[in-house]
Amino acid sequence: MFILAVLIQILVAIGVNCQPGCNSELFLGNSCSHGQNKTTIMWYFDSTLSFCYPYQFLGCDEGPNSFKSQDQCLESCKPADQFSCGGNTDADGVCFSPLDQSCKKGATCVMGGTVGFCCDKIIQDQWNEEHSPKCQSGSVAQIEQWFGKTPLIGRNCSHNFCPTGSRCIQQKWTAHCCV
């Protein structure tokens, strides 16, 4: 069991992806000629955080790291069994239950199936808070997923992924939209 846990940790660390374009830099595209406005929201795989995020595609010259939906991006770029500590930070060991006491002081067990990672508790708490965004006024923009509505979370406000009329709130790792 220990060897399996170590192997999983190694695969996560080297960033095993299914599709070569997943490690490509984000390319927003170019504006199309003849005044055609073909901007749309697309998704890309962010290799720093090892997750798929939305961006506004400018309409022409799509790059290799561009997908029509978050599900398509995740299926293409992130193995189903790949997980990591918040912010894709390094783990400090493995654990086998959220109640596992084997993590060092200041770490928490973050499960990824039958095996978990010992993650820095402060960073993990910040990551969890950032992925449960709140707005000082208004509400968080939501997207419809196959399992229900979830907050619309992007990587960076400069990616212009928020709906028209909303404002983008940049955080440490990600951004969200307030409507």
Protein Blocks (a to p, Z undefined) as FASTA:
>chain_A
ZZmmmmmmmmmmnopafblklmpccdebjadehhiacbdcdddddfklopacddddehia
pafbbcfbfklmmmmmmcfkbccdehhiacebddfbfklckbcehiacddehjaccdddf
klmmmmmmmmmccdfehcddddddfkbccddddfblklopacehiacdddfklccddZZ
